[in-house]
Amino acid sequence: MCMAKQDADMAERGLLTDREREIVKGEADVSDDYRYRVASRIRNKIDRIDDDVTILEEHRADLLEELREVVCEDD
């Protein structure tokens, strides 16, 4: 995949890929084993967010605040 296409794809997704969203919502016909593997990948991404928050804390507090506004918004 060319870098421009890859960058565009990354810019349009959040934590989950479109495919992961389909699987989590139950819209994809996949095996239980595959569903488990997708959940595991998502857990790994969640674990890595901690490092990202640390980097934002140290270098871009403004972006960290934007992240907190989205993630910690009251429902």
PDB file of N, CA, C and O in Angstrom, chain B, residues numbered from 101:
ATOM      1  N   MET B 101       0.850  -1.171   0.000  1.00  0.00           N
ATOM      2  CA  MET B 101       0.000   0.000   0.000  1.00  0.00           C
ATOM      3  C   MET B 101       0.895   1.233   0.000  1.00  0.00           C
ATOM      4  O   MET B 101       1.875   1.287   0.743  1.00  0.00           O
ATOM      5  N   CYS B 102       0.569   2.213  -0.819  1.00  0.00           N
ATOM      6  CA  CYS B 102       1.390   3.418  -0.843  1.00  0.00           C
ATOM      7  C   CYS B 102       1.167   4.225   0.434  1.00  0.00           C
ATOM      8  O   CYS B 102       0.118   4.118   1.069  1.00  0.00           O
ATOM      9  N   MET B 103       2.157   5.031   0.802  1.00  0.00           N
ATOM     10  CA  MET B 103       2.099   5.777   2.063  1.00  0.00           C
ATOM     11  C   MET B 103       0.933   6.759   2.088  1.00  0.00           C
ATOM     12  O   MET B 103       0.304   6.929   3.133  1.00  0.00           O
ATOM     13  N   ALA B 104       0.628   7.408   0.969  1.00  0.00           N
ATOM     14  CA  ALA B 104      -0.472   8.370   0.945  1.00  0.00           C
ATOM     15  C   ALA B 104      -1.792   7.680   1.257  1.00  0.00           C
ATOM     16  O   ALA B 104      -2.596   8.199   2.032  1.00  0.00           O
ATOM     17  N   LYS B 105      -2.021   6.517   0.662  1.00  0.00           N
ATOM     18  CA  LYS B 105      -3.246   5.756   0.913  1.00  0.00           C
ATOM     19  C   LYS B 105      -3.288   5.295   2.360  1.00  0.00           C
ATOM     20  O   LYS B 105      -4.326   5.393   3.013  1.00  0.00           O
ATOM     21  N   GLN B 106      -2.170   4.793   2.863  1.00  0.00           N
ATOM     22  CA  GLN B 106      -2.098   4.316   4.241  1.00  0.00           C
ATOM     23  C   GLN B 106      -2.355   5.476   5.210  1.00  0.00           C
ATOM     24  O   GLN B 106      -3.095   5.314   6.180  1.00  0.00           O
ATOM     25  N   ASP B 107      -1.760   6.627   4.960  1.00  0.00           N
ATOM     26  CA  ASP B 107      -1.973   7.793   5.815  1.00  0.00           C
ATOM     27  C   ASP B 107      -3.434   8.220   5.791  1.00  0.00           C
ATOM     28  O   ASP B 107      -3.992   8.572   6.831  1.00  0.00           O
ATOM     29  N   ALA B 108      -4.057   8.194   4.622  1.00  0.00           N
ATOM     30  CA  ALA B 108      -5.467   8.562   4.514  1.00  0.00           C
ATOM     31  C   ALA B 108      -6.338   7.589   5.295  1.00  0.00           C
ATOM     32  O   ALA B 108      -7.271   8.003   5.983  1.00  0.00           O
ATOM     33  N   ASP B 109      -6.039   6.297   5.193  1.00  0.00           N
ATOM     34  CA  ASP B 109      -6.800   5.296   5.935  1.00  0.00           C
ATOM     35  C   ASP B 109      -6.659   5.505   7.434  1.00  0.00           C
ATOM     36  O   ASP B 109      -7.641   5.411   8.171  1.00  0.00           O
ATOM     37  N   MET B 110      -5.448   5.787   7.887  1.00  0.00           N
ATOM     38  CA  MET B 110      -5.205   5.992   9.313  1.00  0.00           C
ATOM     39  C   MET B 110      -5.919   7.253   9.805  1.00  0.00           C
ATOM     40  O   MET B 110      -6.416   7.286  10.931  1.00  0.00           O
ATOM     41  N   ALA B 111      -5.971   8.279   8.975  1.00  0.00           N
ATOM     42  CA  ALA B 111      -6.587   9.537   9.378  1.00  0.00           C
ATOM     43  C   ALA B 111      -8.087   9.393   9.580  1.00  0.00           C
ATOM     44  O   ALA B 111      -8.685  10.166  10.327  1.00  0.00           O
ATOM     45  N   GLU B 112      -8.698   8.422   8.930  1.00  0.00           N
ATOM     46  CA  GLU B 112     -10.142   8.263   8.993  1.00  0.00           C
ATOM     47  C   GLU B 112     -10.599   7.266  10.037  1.00  0.00           C
ATOM     48  O   GLU B 112     -11.803   7.057  10.185  1.00  0.00           O
ATOM     49  N   ARG B 113      -9.696   6.647  10.760  1.00  0.00           N
ATOM     50  CA  ARG B 113     -10.138   5.682  11.745  1.00  0.00           C
ATOM     51  C   ARG B 113      -9.728   6.128  13.130  1.00  0.00           C
ATOM     52  O   ARG B 113      -8.777   6.889  13.310  1.00  0.00           O
ATOM     53  N   GLY B 114     -10.458   5.643  14.083  1.00  0.00           N
ATOM     54  CA  GLY B 114     -10.122   5.921  15.474  1.00  0.00           C
ATOM     55  C   GLY B 114      -9.394   4.719  16.042  1.00  0.00           C
ATOM     56  O   GLY B 114      -8.431   4.226  15.455  1.00  0.00           O
ATOM     57  N   LEU B 115      -9.847   4.267  17.152  1.00  0.00           N
ATOM     58  CA  LEU B 115      -9.249   3.108  17.801  1.00  0.00           C
ATOM     59  C   LEU B 115      -9.480   1.844  16.976  1.00  0.00           C
ATOM     60  O   LEU B 115      -8.597   0.992  16.878  1.00  0.00           O
ATOM     61  N   LEU B 116     -10.656   1.724  16.390  1.00  0.00           N
ATOM     62  CA  LEU B 116     -11.025   0.517  15.647  1.00  0.00           C
ATOM     63  C   LEU B 116     -10.968   0.740  14.144  1.00  0.00           C
ATOM     64  O   LEU B 116     -11.239   1.836  13.652  1.00  0.00           O
ATOM     65  N   THR B 117     -10.612  -0.314  13.425  1.00  0.00           N
ATOM     66  CA  THR B 117     -10.721  -0.282  11.971  1.00  0.00           C
ATOM     67  C   THR B 117     -12.185  -0.485  11.604  1.00  0.00           C
ATOM     68  O   THR B 117     -12.987  -0.887  12.448  1.00  0.00           O
ATOM     69  N   ASP B 118     -12.537  -0.210  10.355  1.00  0.00           N
ATOM     70  CA  ASP B 118     -13.912  -0.444   9.912  1.00  0.00           C
ATOM     71  C   ASP B 118     -14.292  -1.913  10.105  1.00  0.00           C
ATOM     72  O   ASP B 118     -15.404  -2.216  10.539  1.00  0.00           O
ATOM     73  N   ARG B 119     -13.385  -2.810   9.788  1.00  0.00           N
ATOM     74  CA  ARG B 119     -13.652  -4.248   9.921  1.00  0.00           C
ATOM     75  C   ARG B 119     -13.859  -4.630  11.385  1.00  0.00           C
ATOM     76  O   ARG B 119     -14.764  -5.400  11.708  1.00  0.00           O
ATOM     77  N   GLU B 120     -13.020  -4.092  12.268  1.00  0.00           N
ATOM     78  CA  GLU B 120     -13.188  -4.381  13.692  1.00  0.00           C
ATOM     79  C   GLU B 120     -14.539  -3.874  14.182  1.00  0.00           C
ATOM     80  O   GLU B 120     -15.187  -4.530  14.998  1.00  0.00           O
ATOM     81  N   ARG B 121     -14.963  -2.730  13.699  1.00  0.00           N
ATOM     82  CA  ARG B 121     -16.286  -2.199  14.072  1.00  0.00           C
ATOM     83  C   ARG B 121     -17.387  -3.163  13.656  1.00  0.00           C
ATOM     84  O   ARG B 121     -18.296  -3.446  14.437  1.00  0.00           O
ATOM     85  N   GLU B 122     -17.308  -3.669  12.429  1.00  0.00           N
ATOM     86  CA  GLU B 122     -18.308  -4.631  11.951  1.00  0.00           C
ATOM     87  C   GLU B 122     -18.352  -5.862  12.850  1.00  0.00           C
ATOM     88  O   GLU B 122     -19.427  -6.337  13.216  1.00  0.00           O
ATOM     89  N   ILE B 123     -17.191  -6.364  13.198  1.00  0.00           N
ATOM     90  CA  ILE B 123     -17.101  -7.581  14.004  1.00  0.00           C
ATOM     91  C   ILE B 123     -17.638  -7.332  15.406  1.00  0.00           C
ATOM     92  O   ILE B 123     -18.411  -8.139  15.923  1.00  0.00           O
ATOM     93  N   VAL B 124     -17.245  -6.235  16.022  1.00  0.00           N
ATOM     94  CA  VAL B 124     -17.704  -5.921  17.376  1.00  0.00           C
ATOM     95  C   VAL B 124     -19.222  -5.733  17.400  1.00  0.00           C
ATOM     96  O   VAL B 124     -19.884  -6.158  18.347  1.00  0.00           O
ATOM     97  N   LYS B 125     -19.773  -5.099  16.366  1.00  0.00           N
ATOM     98  CA  LYS B 125     -21.218  -4.869  16.313  1.00  0.00           C
ATOM     99  C   LYS B 125     -21.999  -6.123  15.935  1.00  0.00           C
ATOM    100  O   LYS B 125     -23.230  -6.112  15.945  1.00  0.00           O
ATOM    101  N   GLY B 126     -21.296  -7.201  15.602  1.00  0.00           N
ATOM    102  CA  GLY B 126     -21.972  -8.440  15.231  1.00  0.00           C
ATOM    103  C   GLY B 126     -22.479  -8.451  13.803  1.00  0.00           C
ATOM    104  O   GLY B 126     -23.325  -9.276  13.454  1.00  0.00           O
ATOM    105  N   GLU B 127     -21.981  -7.554  12.976  1.00  0.00           N
ATOM    106  CA  GLU B 127     -22.420  -7.447  11.585  1.00  0.00           C
ATOM    107  C   GLU B 127     -21.617  -8.327  10.642  1.00  0.00           C
ATOM    108  O   GLU B 127     -21.970  -8.456   9.470  1.00  0.00           O
ATOM    109  N   ALA B 128     -20.540  -8.935  11.132  1.00  0.00           N
ATOM    110  CA  ALA B 128     -19.672  -9.758  10.286  1.00  0.00           C
ATOM    111  C   ALA B 128     -19.850 -11.221  10.657  1.00  0.00           C
ATOM    112  O   ALA B 128     -19.951 -11.571  11.833  1.00  0.00           O
ATOM    113  N   ASP B 129     -19.885 -12.055   9.655  1.00  0.00           N
ATOM    114  CA  ASP B 129     -20.013 -13.497   9.873  1.00  0.00           C
ATOM    115  C   ASP B 129     -18.615 -14.082  10.036  1.00  0.00           C
ATOM    116  O   ASP B 129     -17.968 -14.465   9.062  1.00  0.00           O
ATOM    117  N   VAL B 130     -18.164 -14.144  11.285  1.00  0.00           N
ATOM    118  CA  VAL B 130     -16.831 -14.663  11.583  1.00  0.00           C
ATOM    119  C   VAL B 130     -16.947 -15.703  12.693  1.00  0.00           C
ATOM    120  O   VAL B 130     -17.931 -15.737  13.432  1.00  0.00           O
ATOM    121  N   SER B 131     -15.937 -16.537  12.794  1.00  0.00           N
ATOM    122  CA  SER B 131     -15.932 -17.574  13.830  1.00  0.00           C
ATOM    123  C   SER B 131     -15.725 -16.946  15.209  1.00  0.00           C
ATOM    124  O   SER B 131     -15.236 -15.823  15.326  1.00  0.00           O
ATOM    125  N   ASP B 132     -16.102 -17.685  16.237  1.00  0.00           N
ATOM    126  CA  ASP B 132     -15.874 -17.221  17.606  1.00  0.00           C
ATOM    127  C   ASP B 132     -14.389 -17.014  17.863  1.00  0.00           C
ATOM    128  O   ASP B 132     -13.999 -16.081  18.565  1.00  0.00           O
ATOM    129  N   ASP B 133     -13.558 -17.892  17.290  1.00  0.00           N
ATOM    130  CA  ASP B 133     -12.114 -17.767  17.467  1.00  0.00           C
ATOM    131  C   ASP B 133     -11.613 -16.450  16.880  1.00  0.00           C
ATOM    132  O   ASP B 133     -10.811 -15.753  17.502  1.00  0.00           O
ATOM    133  N   TYR B 134     -12.085 -16.113  15.691  1.00  0.00           N
ATOM    134  CA  TYR B 134     -11.653 -14.864  15.064  1.00  0.00           C
ATOM    135  C   TYR B 134     -12.159 -13.668  15.860  1.00  0.00           C
ATOM    136  O   TYR B 134     -11.428 -12.694  16.037  1.00  0.00           O
ATOM    137  N   ARG B 135     -13.396 -13.726  16.342  1.00  0.00           N
ATOM    138  CA  ARG B 135     -13.959 -12.653  17.155  1.00  0.00           C
ATOM    139  C   ARG B 135     -13.105 -12.444  18.414  1.00  0.00           C
ATOM    140  O   ARG B 135     -12.874 -11.308  18.828  1.00  0.00           O
ATOM    141  N   TYR B 136     -12.638 -13.543  19.018  1.00  0.00           N
ATOM    142  CA  TYR B 136     -11.774 -13.477  20.195  1.00  0.00           C
ATOM    143  C   TYR B 136     -10.440 -12.806  19.839  1.00  0.00           C
ATOM    144  O   TYR B 136      -9.941 -11.973  20.595  1.00  0.00           O
ATOM    145  N   ARG B 137      -9.869 -13.172  18.689  1.00  0.00           N
ATOM    146  CA  ARG B 137      -8.594 -12.573  18.270  1.00  0.00           C
ATOM    147  C   ARG B 137      -8.737 -11.076  18.029  1.00  0.00           C
ATOM    148  O   ARG B 137      -7.839 -10.299  18.356  1.00  0.00           O
ATOM    149  N   VAL B 138      -9.865 -10.677  17.457  1.00  0.00           N
ATOM    150  CA  VAL B 138     -10.107  -9.248  17.235  1.00  0.00           C
ATOM    151  C   VAL B 138     -10.208  -8.527  18.578  1.00  0.00           C
ATOM    152  O   VAL B 138      -9.642  -7.447  18.747  1.00  0.00           O
ATOM    153  N   ALA B 139     -10.922  -9.117  19.527  1.00  0.00           N
ATOM    154  CA  ALA B 139     -11.030  -8.514  20.859  1.00  0.00           C
ATOM    155  C   ALA B 139      -9.653  -8.387  21.503  1.00  0.00           C
ATOM    156  O   ALA B 139      -9.364  -7.394  22.170  1.00  0.00           O
ATOM    157  N   SER B 140      -8.812  -9.385  21.305  1.00  0.00           N
ATOM    158  CA  SER B 140      -7.460  -9.348  21.853  1.00  0.00           C
ATOM    159  C   SER B 140      -6.643  -8.217  21.226  1.00  0.00           C
ATOM    160  O   SER B 140      -5.912  -7.517  21.926  1.00  0.00           O
ATOM    161  N   ARG B 141      -6.767  -8.037  19.907  1.00  0.00           N
ATOM    162  CA  ARG B 141      -6.061  -6.938  19.230  1.00  0.00           C
ATOM    163  C   ARG B 141      -6.531  -5.588  19.757  1.00  0.00           C
ATOM    164  O   ARG B 141      -5.730  -4.673  19.946  1.00  0.00           O
ATOM    165  N   ILE B 142      -7.825  -5.471  19.991  1.00  0.00           N
ATOM    166  CA  ILE B 142      -8.369  -4.216  20.511  1.00  0.00           C
ATOM    167  C   ILE B 142      -7.832  -3.957  21.919  1.00  0.00           C
ATOM    168  O   ILE B 142      -7.480  -2.825  22.252  1.00  0.00           O
ATOM    169  N   ARG B 143      -7.771  -5.005  22.743  1.00  0.00           N
ATOM    170  CA  ARG B 143      -7.198  -4.847  24.092  1.00  0.00           C
ATOM    171  C   ARG B 143      -5.750  -4.366  24.015  1.00  0.00           C
ATOM    172  O   ARG B 143      -5.332  -3.516  24.801  1.00  0.00           O
ATOM    173  N   ASN B 144      -4.992  -4.905  23.076  1.00  0.00           N
ATOM    174  CA  ASN B 144      -3.598  -4.474  22.910  1.00  0.00           C
ATOM    175  C   ASN B 144      -3.522  -2.995  22.527  1.00  0.00           C
ATOM    176  O   ASN B 144      -2.649  -2.272  23.007  1.00  0.00           O
ATOM    177  N   LYS B 145      -4.428  -2.552  21.672  1.00  0.00           N
ATOM    178  CA  LYS B 145      -4.460  -1.140  21.293  1.00  0.00           C
ATOM    179  C   LYS B 145      -4.777  -0.275  22.508  1.00  0.00           C
ATOM    180  O   LYS B 145      -4.168   0.776  22.709  1.00  0.00           O
ATOM    181  N   ILE B 146      -5.728  -0.722  23.309  1.00  0.00           N
ATOM    182  CA  ILE B 146      -6.095   0.024  24.512  1.00  0.00           C
ATOM    183  C   ILE B 146      -4.893   0.135  25.445  1.00  0.00           C
ATOM    184  O   ILE B 146      -4.646   1.196  26.019  1.00  0.00           O
ATOM    185  N   ASP B 147      -4.148  -0.955  25.596  1.00  0.00           N
ATOM    186  CA  ASP B 147      -2.948  -0.929  26.445  1.00  0.00           C
ATOM    187  C   ASP B 147      -1.930   0.094  25.946  1.00  0.00           C
ATOM    188  O   ASP B 147      -1.265   0.751  26.747  1.00  0.00           O
ATOM    189  N   ARG B 148      -1.808   0.230  24.624  1.00  0.00           N
ATOM    190  CA  ARG B 148      -0.823   1.154  24.058  1.00  0.00           C
ATOM    191  C   ARG B 148      -1.239   2.622  24.188  1.00  0.00           C
ATOM    192  O   ARG B 148      -0.408   3.519  24.048  1.00  0.00           O
ATOM    193  N   ILE B 149      -2.502   2.860  24.449  1.00  0.00           N
ATOM    194  CA  ILE B 149      -2.969   4.236  24.607  1.00  0.00           C
ATOM    195  C   ILE B 149      -2.249   4.918  25.765  1.00  0.00           C
ATOM    196  O   ILE B 149      -1.998   6.122  25.716  1.00  0.00           O
ATOM    197  N   ASP B 150      -1.917   4.162  26.803  1.00  0.00           N
ATOM    198  CA  ASP B 150      -1.220   4.733  27.959  1.00  0.00           C
ATOM    199  C   ASP B 150       0.080   5.418  27.533  1.00  0.00           C
ATOM    200  O   ASP B 150       0.381   6.520  27.991  1.00  0.00           O
ATOM    201  N   ASP B 151       0.843   4.773  26.667  1.00  0.00           N
ATOM    202  CA  ASP B 151       2.087   5.378  26.166  1.00  0.00           C
ATOM    203  C   ASP B 151       1.797   6.644  25.363  1.00  0.00           C
ATOM    204  O   ASP B 151       2.517   7.637  25.472  1.00  0.00           O
ATOM    205  N   ASP B 152       0.745   6.602  24.561  1.00  0.00           N
ATOM    206  CA  ASP B 152       0.380   7.769  23.759  1.00  0.00           C
ATOM    207  C   ASP B 152      -0.001   8.947  24.654  1.00  0.00           C
ATOM    208  O   ASP B 152       0.370  10.089  24.381  1.00  0.00           O
ATOM    209  N   VAL B 153      -0.739   8.661  25.717  1.00  0.00           N
ATOM    210  CA  VAL B 153      -1.132   9.720  26.648  1.00  0.00           C
ATOM    211  C   VAL B 153       0.102  10.352  27.289  1.00  0.00           C
ATOM    212  O   VAL B 153       0.171  11.572  27.441  1.00  0.00           O
ATOM    213  N   THR B 154       1.062   9.532  27.660  1.00  0.00           N
ATOM    214  CA  THR B 154       2.299  10.051  28.252  1.00  0.00           C
ATOM    215  C   THR B 154       3.019  10.983  27.281  1.00  0.00           C
ATOM    216  O   THR B 154       3.491  12.051  27.673  1.00  0.00           O
ATOM    217  N   ILE B 155       3.101  10.582  26.026  1.00  0.00           N
ATOM    218  CA  ILE B 155       3.754  11.416  25.006  1.00  0.00           C
ATOM    219  C   ILE B 155       3.004  12.733  24.833  1.00  0.00           C
ATOM    220  O   ILE B 155       3.615  13.800  24.767  1.00  0.00           O
ATOM    221  N   LEU B 156       1.684  12.653  24.760  1.00  0.00           N
ATOM    222  CA  LEU B 156       0.901  13.878  24.621  1.00  0.00           C
ATOM    223  C   LEU B 156       1.049  14.769  25.849  1.00  0.00           C
ATOM    224  O   LEU B 156       1.137  15.990  25.722  1.00  0.00           O
ATOM    225  N   GLU B 157       1.076  14.172  27.023  1.00  0.00           N
ATOM    226  CA  GLU B 157       1.268  14.938  28.259  1.00  0.00           C
ATOM    227  C   GLU B 157       2.550  15.756  28.210  1.00  0.00           C
ATOM    228  O   GLU B 157       2.578  16.924  28.599  1.00  0.00           O
ATOM    229  N   GLU B 158       3.608  15.120  27.725  1.00  0.00           N
ATOM    230  CA  GLU B 158       4.927  15.751  27.707  1.00  0.00           C
ATOM    231  C   GLU B 158       5.124  16.732  26.555  1.00  0.00           C
ATOM    232  O   GLU B 158       5.898  17.682  26.671  1.00  0.00           O
ATOM    233  N   HIS B 159       4.427  16.503  25.443  1.00  0.00           N
ATOM    234  CA  HIS B 159       4.739  17.277  24.240  1.00  0.00           C
ATOM    235  C   HIS B 159       3.575  18.054  23.633  1.00  0.00           C
ATOM    236  O   HIS B 159       3.800  19.055  22.953  1.00  0.00           O
ATOM    237  N   ARG B 160       2.354  17.624  23.858  1.00  0.00           N
ATOM    238  CA  ARG B 160       1.197  18.292  23.242  1.00  0.00           C
ATOM    239  C   ARG B 160      -0.010  18.227  24.176  1.00  0.00           C
ATOM    240  O   ARG B 160      -0.974  17.504  23.923  1.00  0.00           O
ATOM    241  N   ALA B 161       0.065  18.991  25.249  1.00  0.00           N
ATOM    242  CA  ALA B 161      -1.019  19.008  26.234  1.00  0.00           C
ATOM    243  C   ALA B 161      -2.348  19.421  25.603  1.00  0.00           C
ATOM    244  O   ALA B 161      -3.409  18.980  26.046  1.00  0.00           O
ATOM    245  N   ASP B 162      -2.295  20.262  24.574  1.00  0.00           N
ATOM    246  CA  ASP B 162      -3.521  20.688  23.901  1.00  0.00           C
ATOM    247  C   ASP B 162      -4.234  19.510  23.250  1.00  0.00           C
ATOM    248  O   ASP B 162      -5.459  19.409  23.316  1.00  0.00           O
ATOM    249  N   LEU B 163      -3.469  18.622  22.623  1.00  0.00           N
ATOM    250  CA  LEU B 163      -4.071  17.443  21.993  1.00  0.00           C
ATOM    251  C   LEU B 163      -4.566  16.458  23.041  1.00  0.00           C
ATOM    252  O   LEU B 163      -5.587  15.799  22.843  1.00  0.00           O
ATOM    253  N   LEU B 164      -3.857  16.356  24.139  1.00  0.00           N
ATOM    254  CA  LEU B 164      -4.303  15.488  25.229  1.00  0.00           C
ATOM    255  C   LEU B 164      -5.639  15.975  25.770  1.00  0.00           C
ATOM    256  O   LEU B 164      -6.518  15.169  26.072  1.00  0.00           O
ATOM    257  N   GLU B 165      -5.795  17.271  25.892  1.00  0.00           N
ATOM    258  CA  GLU B 165      -7.061  17.828  26.370  1.00  0.00           C
ATOM    259  C   GLU B 165      -8.191  17.501  25.395  1.00  0.00           C
ATOM    260  O   GLU B 165      -9.296  17.167  25.821  1.00  0.00           O
ATOM    261  N   GLU B 166      -7.927  17.593  24.100  1.00  0.00           N
ATOM    262  CA  GLU B 166      -8.943  17.229  23.105  1.00  0.00           C
ATOM    263  C   GLU B 166      -9.331  15.762  23.243  1.00  0.00           C
ATOM    264  O   GLU B 166     -10.511  15.418  23.173  1.00  0.00           O
ATOM    265  N   LEU B 167      -8.339  14.901  23.440  1.00  0.00           N
ATOM    266  CA  LEU B 167      -8.603  13.480  23.627  1.00  0.00           C
ATOM    267  C   LEU B 167      -9.474  13.261  24.855  1.00  0.00           C
ATOM    268  O   LEU B 167     -10.448  12.510  24.807  1.00  0.00           O
ATOM    269  N   ARG B 168      -9.130  13.907  25.937  1.00  0.00           N
ATOM    270  CA  ARG B 168      -9.910  13.755  27.178  1.00  0.00           C
ATOM    271  C   ARG B 168     -11.342  14.235  26.994  1.00  0.00           C
ATOM    272  O   ARG B 168     -12.272  13.622  27.518  1.00  0.00           O
ATOM    273  N   GLU B 169     -11.527  15.319  26.260  1.00  0.00           N
ATOM    274  CA  GLU B 169     -12.877  15.832  26.020  1.00  0.00           C
ATOM    275  C   GLU B 169     -13.736  14.804  25.298  1.00  0.00           C
ATOM    276  O   GLU B 169     -14.924  14.668  25.588  1.00  0.00           O
ATOM    277  N   VAL B 170     -13.140  14.088  24.369  1.00  0.00           N
ATOM    278  CA  VAL B 170     -13.886  13.082  23.608  1.00  0.00           C
ATOM    279  C   VAL B 170     -14.101  11.813  24.430  1.00  0.00           C
ATOM    280  O   VAL B 170     -15.217  11.298  24.500  1.00  0.00           O
ATOM    281  N   VAL B 171     -13.049  11.318  25.043  1.00  0.00           N
ATOM    282  CA  VAL B 171     -13.105  10.032  25.738  1.00  0.00           C
ATOM    283  C   VAL B 171     -13.821  10.139  27.077  1.00  0.00           C
ATOM    284  O   VAL B 171     -14.530   9.214  27.474  1.00  0.00           O
ATOM    285  N   CYS B 172     -13.648  11.234  27.763  1.00  0.00           N
ATOM    286  CA  CYS B 172     -14.179  11.366  29.120  1.00  0.00           C
ATOM    287  C   CYS B 172     -15.477  12.158  29.165  1.00  0.00           C
ATOM    288  O   CYS B 172     -15.922  12.558  30.241  1.00  0.00           O
ATOM    289  N   GLU B 173     -16.077  12.386  28.029  1.00  0.00           N
ATOM    290  CA  GLU B 173     -17.297  13.179  27.971  1.00  0.00           C
ATOM    291  C   GLU B 173     -18.393  12.499  28.777  1.00  0.00           C
ATOM    292  O   GLU B 173     -18.554  11.280  28.717  1.00  0.00           O
ATOM    293  N   ASP B 174     -19.149  13.297  29.533  1.00  0.00           N
ATOM    294  CA  ASP B 174     -20.248  12.765  30.347  1.00  0.00           C
ATOM    295  C   ASP B 174     -21.379  12.309  29.441  1.00  0.00           C
ATOM    296  O   ASP B 174     -21.734  12.984  28.475  1.00  0.00           O
ATOM    297  N   ASP B 175     -21.940  11.144  29.774  1.00  0.00           N
ATOM    298  CA  ASP B 175     -23.060  10.615  28.973  1.00  0.00           C
ATOM    299  C   ASP B 175     -24.384  10.969  29.598  1.00  0.00           C
ATOM    300  O   ASP B 175     -25.434  10.610  29.065  1.00  0.00           O
TER     301      ASP B 175
END
